[in-house]
Amino acid sequence: MSTKSYCEWRHRALPAMAMVLLMTVASGCFGSEPDGCEADIETALLHVENPEQFFFQATDSLQAVFSTDSVITFAVRSDADVSALSPVFTLSAGATVSPASGSTHDFSHGAVLYTVTSQDGRWQRHYRVSVVPTAVTVADTLRYDFEHYELETATQRYYMWHNVLPDGTLGNDWATANAGFRISMSTAKAEDYPTTPLAQGYDGAAVCLTTRDTGPFGRMANKRLAAGNLFLGTFDIRIAMSDHLHATRFGIPFTSRPDRFTGYYTFEPGPTVQDFYGNPIAGRVDTADVYAVFYRNHDAQGNEVVLYGDNVLSSDLIVAVAKLDYVAPTSEWTPWDVKFEYREEVDEQLLASRGYSLAIVFSSSSAGGEFIGAIGSRLCVDKVRLICSHQE
C-alpha cells in the first residue's frame, strides 16, 4: 500500500476485510506503517508552580489522549487561576500544533481550539482543550437522562453520549465500545451498532444496548459477538483487538458519597446463547448487567488507578457496589432501586481531593466480555439517578 493510499484509508474508512488483513498479518505490520499522515495529540501536560493547590491529585496534570478523543479537559480546584496557562503536548511523529505547544492562553472564558497538522501537511485534527474549575458536588441527586447524543465527530459512523455538567455545558463522561465494533463491521449503519439512541424512552430519549453479530471478521478473530455497553469512563481503541478487557477503562473522579442507584429499564434476551466458539448453550438464557462501583483511584504507592473489564467487580480498591442482581426480562419500562453496599468507610479528605472514582456500567450481555451471549439481546435504560450524601 502506498503512503498516499494508507493515509487516505486512515482518515476515512477501511473495508472490514482489509482491516482483517492488516490485523492478522505479521506482528511487525503496524511498525511498518508509512510515516507522515498522523495528526494526533498523544499526551497533554499542564505544568503549574503549585500543583498541590491547583490540582486535586498530582497525576491530574498529565493526560493520555486516545485516538478517538477530540476534547481534552483538565479538572482543577474551584479557586484555581486558569487565566494564563501553557499546556504542553506530545504529538504523533512529525506533526505540528497551532497554537504552539507550551504557548500561554486564558482558559477562563472557555475552551481553546488547537489544530494538529500531519508531517506531510495533508491532514488535520482539531482539539478543544478546557481547564475547568471544579467544586465539590453538592447536589443530592445526579441525573442521567441520555438526551444529549450525536454521531461521533471524526467518522460520523456511530453514536456517542454527553452528560450535563453543573454549569450546564456538556461533558464526555460516557463511553461505549462502538469504536471497536467499527473494526469488524465498518459498513454498518449507525443504527446497527451495539449502542444506539432510542427517541422514545421512559421519559424522552433513552439508550439501547444490543448484542450484535460481528460478522466474518469476528468469526476469524474468535470475537463472534459484541455486547452493547455504556459506561462512565473511556474506551481505548488502540488495544481493543489485542487486550479488549483493558480497552474498557471504567470510572471518573467523584466527590460525593453514593448511597442509591436507580433508573428504568427494559430487557429482552436474544433467542440463543452461544459460547466463545459460537456453539449454542442449551437451556441458558442471556442476562444483562446494571451496576455501579465506587473505588479508590490511587493505590498504596500513589499510582493512578482505573478499573478494567477483568477487575471492575473484584478489585481490592473497591469501596462500594450497587448491583441489580437479576435484570428480569420485561418489555415494559421497569424501575430499579439498589443501595450501595459499603466495604469500608469513606475518607472525607480523600473524597474532597477526588481520590475516589465512580463507574456506572450497563451491558446487554453480562458475559459479553468473554464473547458469550445471545445475538439480539436488548437492554434499554433511561432516567438513571445517583442519590448521594450531601457534601458541603
C-alpha positions as CSV (number, residue, x, y, z in Angstrom):
1,M,0.0,0.0,0.0
2,S,1.4,3.4,-0.9
3,T,1.8,6.1,1.7
4,K,-0.9,8.2,0.0
5,S,-3.4,5.3,-0.1
6,Y,-2.6,4.4,3.5
7,C,-3.2,7.9,4.7
8,E,-6.5,8.2,2.8
9,W,-7.6,5.0,4.5
10,R,-6.6,6.2,7.9
11,H,-8.5,9.4,7.7
12,R,-11.6,7.9,6.0
13,A,-12.6,4.3,6.3
14,L,-11.2,0.8,5.6
15,P,-13.5,-2.1,4.5
16,A,-13.8,-4.8,7.1
17,M,-11.9,-7.5,5.2
18,A,-9.0,-5.1,4.5
19,M,-8.9,-4.5,8.3
20,V,-8.7,-8.3,8.8
21,L,-5.6,-8.5,6.6
22,L,-4.0,-5.6,8.5
23,M,-4.6,-7.0,11.9
24,T,-3.8,-10.7,11.2
25,V,-0.5,-10.5,9.2
26,A,2.9,-10.4,10.8
27,S,3.2,-8.7,14.2
28,G,5.5,-6.1,12.6
29,C,2.6,-4.8,10.5
30,F,1.9,-1.6,12.4
31,G,5.6,-0.9,12.8
32,S,5.9,-0.6,9.0
33,E,3.1,1.9,8.6
34,P,4.1,4.8,6.5
35,D,5.0,7.9,8.4
36,G,3.7,11.4,7.9
37,C,-0.1,11.2,8.0
38,E,-0.8,11.0,11.7
39,A,-2.2,14.2,13.2
40,D,-2.8,13.3,16.9
41,I,-2.2,14.7,20.3
42,E,-1.0,11.7,22.3
43,T,-0.5,13.3,25.7
44,A,-1.3,16.7,27.3
45,L,0.6,18.1,30.3
46,L,-0.4,21.2,32.3
47,H,2.6,22.4,34.4
48,V,1.9,24.9,37.2
49,E,4.1,26.2,40.0
50,N,1.9,24.9,42.9
51,P,0.3,21.7,41.7
52,E,-0.9,20.7,45.1
53,Q,-3.0,23.9,45.3
54,F,-4.1,23.7,41.6
55,F,-5.0,20.1,41.1
56,F,-6.8,17.6,43.2
57,Q,-4.2,14.9,42.6
58,A,-0.6,15.3,41.3
59,T,-1.4,12.8,38.5
60,D,-4.2,15.1,37.2
61,S,-1.6,17.3,35.5
62,L,-0.9,14.7,32.7
63,Q,-3.4,13.1,30.5
64,A,-3.1,10.3,27.9
65,V,-5.2,11.3,24.9
66,F,-6.9,8.4,23.0
67,S,-7.1,8.4,19.2
68,T,-10.9,8.8,19.4
69,D,-10.7,11.9,21.6
70,S,-11.2,15.4,20.3
71,V,-11.9,17.0,23.7
72,I,-9.3,17.3,26.5
73,T,-10.4,18.6,29.9
74,F,-8.4,19.3,33.0
75,A,-10.5,19.4,36.2
76,V,-8.8,21.7,38.7
77,R,-9.7,23.1,42.1
78,S,-12.5,25.7,42.2
79,D,-10.3,28.6,43.2
80,A,-7.5,27.8,40.7
81,D,-6.5,30.7,38.4
82,V,-6.9,29.5,34.8
83,S,-6.3,32.8,33.1
84,A,-2.7,32.2,32.0
85,L,-1.8,28.5,31.4
86,S,0.6,26.8,28.9
87,P,-0.4,23.2,28.0
88,V,2.4,21.1,26.5
89,F,1.5,18.3,24.1
90,T,3.2,15.2,22.8
91,L,2.3,14.8,19.1
92,S,2.4,12.0,16.6
93,A,5.7,11.8,14.8
94,G,6.5,14.9,12.7
95,A,3.1,16.6,13.4
96,T,2.8,20.3,14.4
97,V,0.2,22.1,16.5
98,S,-1.3,25.6,16.4
99,P,-1.3,27.4,18.7
100,A,2.1,26.1,19.6
101,S,2.7,23.6,22.4
102,G,3.7,25.5,25.5
103,S,2.1,28.8,24.4
104,T,0.1,30.6,27.1
105,H,-3.6,31.1,26.9
106,D,-6.6,32.3,29.0
107,F,-8.9,29.4,29.8
108,S,-11.2,31.4,32.0
109,H,-13.6,32.1,29.1
110,G,-13.8,28.5,27.8
111,A,-12.0,26.0,25.7
112,V,-9.1,26.8,23.4
113,L,-9.1,25.3,19.9
114,Y,-5.9,23.6,18.8
115,T,-5.2,22.3,15.3
116,V,-2.8,19.4,14.7
117,T,-1.3,19.1,11.2
118,S,0.4,15.9,10.0
119,Q,4.0,15.8,8.9
120,D,3.0,15.6,5.2
121,G,0.8,18.6,5.6
122,R,-2.3,16.9,4.2
123,W,-4.3,16.0,7.3
124,Q,-5.5,17.9,10.3
125,R,-7.4,17.2,13.5
126,H,-9.0,19.8,15.8
127,Y,-9.0,19.5,19.6
128,R,-10.8,21.6,22.2
129,V,-8.8,21.9,25.4
130,S,-10.5,23.1,28.6
131,V,-9.4,23.8,32.1
132,V,-12.4,23.6,34.3
133,P,-12.5,24.8,38.0
134,T,-14.5,22.1,39.7
135,A,-16.3,22.5,43.1
136,V,-17.1,19.5,45.3
137,T,-20.5,18.2,44.2
138,V,-23.3,19.4,46.5
139,A,-26.3,18.0,44.6
140,D,-28.0,15.2,46.4
141,T,-29.1,13.6,43.1
142,L,-27.2,13.3,39.9
143,R,-29.3,12.8,36.8
144,Y,-28.5,10.9,33.6
145,D,-31.3,11.2,31.1
146,F,-29.4,10.4,27.8
147,E,-31.0,13.3,25.9
148,H,-27.7,14.5,24.6
149,Y,-26.2,12.3,21.9
150,E,-24.6,12.8,18.5
151,L,-22.7,10.9,15.8
152,E,-19.0,10.6,16.6
153,T,-17.2,13.6,15.2
154,A,-14.4,12.1,13.2
155,T,-16.2,9.3,11.4
156,Q,-20.0,10.1,11.7
157,R,-20.4,6.3,11.9
158,Y,-21.7,5.6,15.4
159,Y,-23.3,7.5,18.3
160,M,-21.7,8.9,21.4
161,W,-23.4,10.4,24.6
162,H,-22.8,13.5,26.7
163,N,-23.5,14.2,30.3
164,V,-24.6,17.6,31.6
165,L,-22.1,19.4,33.8
166,P,-23.1,21.5,36.8
167,D,-22.6,24.7,34.7
168,G,-25.0,23.4,32.0
169,T,-22.3,22.6,29.5
170,L,-21.9,19.1,28.1
171,G,-19.2,16.6,29.2
172,N,-17.8,13.4,27.8
173,D,-18.0,11.1,30.8
174,W,-20.0,8.4,29.0
175,A,-18.2,5.9,26.7
176,T,-19.1,2.8,24.6
177,A,-17.2,0.2,22.7
178,N,-18.9,1.3,19.4
179,A,-15.5,2.2,18.0
180,G,-14.3,-1.4,18.4
181,F,-17.4,-2.7,16.6
182,R,-16.5,-0.5,13.6
183,I,-13.3,-2.5,13.2
184,S,-15.3,-5.7,12.4
185,M,-18.3,-4.1,10.8
186,S,-17.0,-1.0,9.0
187,T,-20.0,-0.8,6.7
188,A,-22.7,-1.0,9.4
189,K,-25.1,1.9,9.7
190,A,-25.1,3.9,12.9
191,E,-28.5,2.3,13.9
192,D,-26.9,-1.2,13.6
193,Y,-24.2,-0.6,16.2
194,P,-24.3,-2.2,19.6
195,T,-25.2,1.1,21.4
196,T,-27.8,3.4,19.9
197,P,-30.3,6.0,21.0
198,L,-34.0,5.4,21.4
199,A,-36.0,8.5,20.7
200,Q,-39.0,7.5,22.8
201,G,-37.8,6.1,26.1
202,Y,-39.4,6.1,29.5
203,D,-39.2,9.9,29.6
204,G,-37.8,11.5,26.4
205,A,-34.8,9.8,24.8
206,A,-33.2,6.6,26.2
207,V,-30.2,4.5,25.3
208,C,-30.4,0.9,23.9
209,L,-27.7,-1.7,24.1
210,T,-28.0,-4.7,21.7
211,T,-25.7,-7.7,21.4
212,R,-24.6,-7.8,17.7
213,D,-23.0,-10.4,15.4
214,T,-19.5,-9.2,14.4
215,G,-19.6,-11.0,11.0
216,P,-16.8,-12.7,9.2
217,F,-14.1,-10.7,11.0
218,G,-15.5,-11.7,14.4
219,R,-15.6,-15.3,13.4
220,M,-12.0,-15.2,12.2
221,A,-10.8,-13.4,15.3
222,N,-12.9,-15.6,17.7
223,K,-14.8,-12.5,18.8
224,R,-18.1,-13.5,17.4
225,L,-20.4,-11.0,19.2
226,A,-20.3,-7.5,20.6
227,A,-22.5,-6.8,23.6
228,G,-24.0,-3.3,23.7
229,N,-22.5,-1.3,26.5
230,L,-22.4,2.1,28.1
231,F,-20.2,3.2,31.0
232,L,-18.7,6.1,32.8
233,G,-15.1,6.1,31.7
234,T,-13.1,5.8,28.4
235,F,-12.6,3.3,25.7
236,D,-9.1,2.7,24.3
237,I,-9.5,1.7,20.7
238,R,-5.7,1.2,20.3
239,I,-5.8,-2.1,22.3
240,A,-9.4,-3.2,21.5
241,M,-8.2,-6.1,19.4
242,S,-5.2,-7.2,21.4
243,D,-6.5,-6.7,25.0
244,H,-10.2,-6.0,24.9
245,L,-10.8,-6.3,28.7
246,H,-8.3,-3.4,29.3
247,A,-9.7,-1.3,26.5
248,T,-12.7,-0.5,28.7
249,R,-11.4,1.9,31.4
250,F,-14.2,2.2,34.0
251,G,-14.7,5.2,36.2
252,I,-14.5,9.0,36.6
253,P,-13.3,11.0,39.7
254,F,-16.2,11.5,42.0
255,T,-16.6,13.8,45.1
256,S,-19.8,12.6,46.7
257,R,-20.7,9.5,48.7
258,P,-23.1,7.5,46.6
259,D,-26.0,5.9,48.5
260,R,-28.5,4.6,45.9
261,F,-28.5,3.8,42.2
262,T,-31.9,4.0,40.4
263,G,-33.4,4.1,37.0
264,Y,-35.7,2.4,34.5
265,Y,-35.0,-0.4,32.1
266,T,-36.4,-2.9,29.5
267,F,-34.7,-6.1,28.7
268,E,-35.4,-8.7,26.1
269,P,-32.9,-11.6,25.9
270,G,-31.9,-12.9,22.5
271,P,-33.2,-16.4,21.4
272,T,-30.0,-18.4,21.7
273,V,-27.0,-18.0,24.0
274,Q,-23.8,-19.0,22.2
275,D,-20.4,-19.9,23.7
276,F,-17.0,-18.5,22.8
277,Y,-16.9,-20.7,19.7
278,G,-20.3,-19.8,18.5
279,N,-22.0,-23.1,19.7
280,P,-25.4,-22.8,21.3
281,I,-25.7,-23.4,25.0
282,A,-28.8,-25.4,25.7
283,G,-31.1,-24.1,28.4
284,R,-29.2,-20.9,29.1
285,V,-31.0,-17.5,29.0
286,D,-28.9,-14.4,28.4
287,T,-28.6,-11.9,31.3
288,A,-27.8,-8.2,31.3
289,D,-25.6,-6.0,33.6
290,V,-26.8,-3.0,35.5
291,Y,-24.4,-1.9,38.3
292,A,-22.3,1.0,39.8
293,V,-18.9,0.7,41.5
294,F,-17.3,3.3,43.8
295,Y,-13.5,2.8,44.3
296,R,-10.2,4.4,45.4
297,N,-8.4,5.7,42.3
298,H,-4.8,5.6,43.6
299,D,-3.0,2.6,45.0
300,A,-0.9,2.5,48.2
301,Q,2.1,3.8,46.4
302,G,0.2,6.8,45.0
303,N,-0.1,5.4,41.4
304,E,-3.3,6.4,39.5
305,V,-5.7,3.5,39.1
306,V,-8.7,2.8,36.8
307,L,-10.7,-0.4,36.8
308,Y,-10.9,-2.7,33.7
309,G,-13.2,-5.3,32.3
310,D,-11.3,-8.0,34.3
311,N,-11.4,-6.4,37.7
312,V,-14.3,-3.9,37.8
313,L,-16.2,-6.1,40.3
314,S,-13.2,-7.7,42.0
315,S,-10.5,-5.1,42.7
316,D,-9.2,-4.6,46.2
317,L,-9.7,-0.9,45.7
318,I,-13.5,-1.2,45.5
319,V,-15.2,0.7,48.3
320,A,-18.9,0.1,47.5
321,V,-21.0,-1.6,44.8
322,A,-24.7,-1.2,43.8
323,K,-25.7,-4.1,41.5
324,L,-29.0,-5.2,40.2
325,D,-28.5,-8.9,40.8
326,Y,-31.2,-10.0,38.4
327,V,-32.3,-8.0,35.3
328,A,-35.6,-9.7,34.8
329,P,-36.8,-9.8,31.1
330,T,-39.5,-7.2,30.5
331,S,-40.9,-5.3,27.6
332,E,-42.3,-2.6,29.9
333,W,-40.3,0.1,31.5
334,T,-39.4,-1.2,34.9
335,P,-37.8,0.7,37.8
336,W,-34.7,-0.4,39.7
337,D,-33.5,1.0,43.1
338,V,-30.3,-0.5,44.5
339,K,-28.4,0.6,47.6
340,F,-24.6,0.8,47.6
341,E,-23.1,-1.9,49.8
342,Y,-20.0,-0.5,51.5
343,R,-16.9,-2.5,52.3
344,E,-15.0,0.3,54.1
345,E,-15.6,3.8,55.5
346,V,-15.1,6.8,53.2
347,D,-12.2,9.1,53.9
348,E,-13.7,12.5,53.7
349,Q,-10.4,14.3,53.0
350,L,-9.7,11.8,50.2
351,L,-13.2,12.3,48.8
352,A,-12.8,16.1,48.7
353,S,-9.5,15.6,46.8
354,R,-11.0,13.5,44.1
355,G,-9.4,10.4,45.4
356,Y,-12.4,8.2,44.6
357,S,-13.9,7.3,41.2
358,L,-17.4,6.1,40.2
359,A,-18.1,3.6,37.4
360,I,-21.7,3.0,36.1
361,V,-21.9,0.1,33.7
362,F,-24.6,-1.2,31.5
363,S,-24.3,-4.2,29.2
364,S,-26.8,-6.2,27.1
365,S,-24.9,-9.5,27.8
366,S,-23.3,-9.9,31.2
367,A,-20.7,-12.4,29.8
368,G,-20.1,-10.3,26.7
369,G,-16.5,-9.6,27.8
370,E,-15.9,-13.3,27.3
371,F,-17.8,-13.2,23.9
372,I,-20.6,-15.3,25.4
373,G,-24.2,-14.1,24.9
374,A,-27.2,-14.1,22.7
375,I,-27.3,-12.2,19.4
376,G,-30.3,-9.8,19.7
377,S,-30.3,-9.4,23.5
378,R,-31.5,-5.8,24.0
379,L,-31.2,-3.7,27.2
380,C,-32.6,-0.1,27.2
381,V,-32.1,2.3,30.1
382,D,-33.4,5.7,31.0
383,K,-33.8,8.2,33.8
384,V,-30.8,7.0,35.7
385,R,-30.3,8.6,39.1
386,L,-27.4,8.5,41.5
387,I,-28.5,9.6,45.0
388,C,-25.6,10.8,47.2
389,S,-24.9,12.0,50.6
390,H,-24.9,15.8,50.7
391,Q,-21.5,17.4,50.6
392,E,-20.6,21.0,51.6
